[in-house]
Amino acid sequence: MRNILWIVLLPLLLASCVSKKKHLAALTVADATADSLSYRLDSTTQLVYQLRLDTAERRGENNALLASQDKLQDRIIALDDEIERMDRDQSSEVEDLDARLKERDALIAEREARIDAIRTVLQTRSAELDTLAFQLLDTLQRVDSAVFTLEVESDGVLSLSVLSDYLFYPGSTTRLEETAAQTLLIISQYLAAYPTLQLTVVGHNNNQPLNRKHIDSKWEFSAMRAATLVNELTRKYELSTSRATAAGKGDFAPRASNTTEEGRALNERMEFRIEQGQRRLLRDLKRALDTGNP
């Protein structure tokens, strides 16, 4: 660069008539100018080089970004495909779940219908007992309220107790009082109106000795009295034999204390136990389960 500057300035110097001092000053200015230009050229060259490096780096970053963008785009496409697949699977699962829920709802509805049918059967039978209890109590208390006791037990059994002396001659197992006929007639008539009900006649005694020569067992004595009443109901009052049973409890199920005369009188009784016939009830319940209708 300096050589070039000398080539430019030399003709001017030769052509001019200047002093040595001016000549040296001009050379100094020329050197300074040449140094400045050289520095600026070097700086420019360095700047260009740095710019080239930056440009190459930016190109590398850009290429990396483009490659990353391509990868991200591929990932986005893959994720979109996965989402679509999941949507299809979810839709299928939802449809399957809806189908199973409908099946479950149908099964629940069917079972509820059966339960309702069973409940209707049981409520109908319970209503029959409640109605019969009301009718018997109202009728028998008008006959003689002192000798009849009626209650509905917790297990759904209607228990009608009648003092034994009102039905039997004292000490007899077969001979009935005249008042027994009206009682048995009332019981048979009400039972005829409720064919699903069963009757068990149970004989009871107090703890006093039996005044019988040939019977010393209160079990036997109470059972014989119950059998007499069942025989009377089935033969004279046409109660079906399949609906009536006789049993004896002796003095093992007292209603009151045997220490008093009143208590012993209450314990000497005949009990008419009325309840739903198990066979008929089971048949109706099975029908309700099979059809969902009572």
Buried (B, 14 or more C-beta within 10 A) or exposed (E): EEEEBEEEBEEEBEEEEEEEEEEEEBBEEBEEEBEEEEEEEEEEEEEEEEEEEEEEEEEEEEEEEEEEEEEEEEEEEEEEEEEEEEEEEEEEEEEEEEEEEEEEEEEEEEEEBBEBBBEBBBEEBEEBBEEBBEBBBEBBEEEBEEBBBBEBEEEEBBBBBBBBBBBBEEEBBEEBBEBBBEBBEBBBEBBBEBEBBBBBBBBBBBBEEEEBEEBEEBBBBBBBBBBBBBBBBBEEBEBEEEBBBBBBBBBEEBBEEBEEEEBBBBBBBBBBBBBBBEEBBEEBBEBBBEEBEB
